[in-house]
Amino acid sequence: MTRIISKNPPPQDFNTNSTWTHEWESLDTPNNLITNPTLQPPGFNLPRQECSTLNRFRTGHSPCLANLHRWGIDASPLCACGMDQTMHHIIEEGPIYRFSGGLETLHTEDQKQLLVLGTK
């Protein structure tokens, strides 16, 4: 089997990890949960459903009511407590679902804690 040759191959001294780390550190977005993007984050080896849930909280992209409302799927963005139900609200502020220690603690928690959060 012949390999297709790229029209623009990377230079011989190209280092993916150092390039990725440099780009990560230059981002304008908060990235304090992941200090080294070349390492697997905590929870990487969880079953797929739990890993997906954890990553949705980390990124703020989830079918929470605020997003469902924004996407035209739900009529209201409001949580049962009356505030917009964003992922940040669920973890940090909401009186119903708030996770003790916030997102930074959830980021390092084990599967048992994530399952507790998912059952609230």
Stockholm file with secondary structure:
# STOCKHOLM 1.0

chainA/1-120         MTRIISKNPPPQDFNTNSTWTHEWESLDTPNNLITNPTLQPPGFNLPRQECSTLNRFRTGHSPCLANLHRWGIDASPLCACGMDQTMHHIIEEGPIYRFSGGLETLHTEDQKQLLVLGTK
#=GR chainA/1-120 SS CCCCCCSSCCCTTCCHHHHHHHHHHTCSSCCCSCSCTTSCCTTTTSCHHHHHHHHHHHHTCSCCHHHHHHTTSCSCCBCTTSSBCCHHIIIIICTTTCCTTHHHHHHHCCHHHHHHHHTC
#=GC SS_cons         CCCCCCSSCCCTTCCHHHHHHHHHHTCSSCCCSCSCTTSCCTTTTSCHHHHHHHHHHHHTCSCCHHHHHHTTSCSCCBCTTSSBCCHHIIIIICTTTCCTTHHHHHHHCCHHHHHHHHTC
//
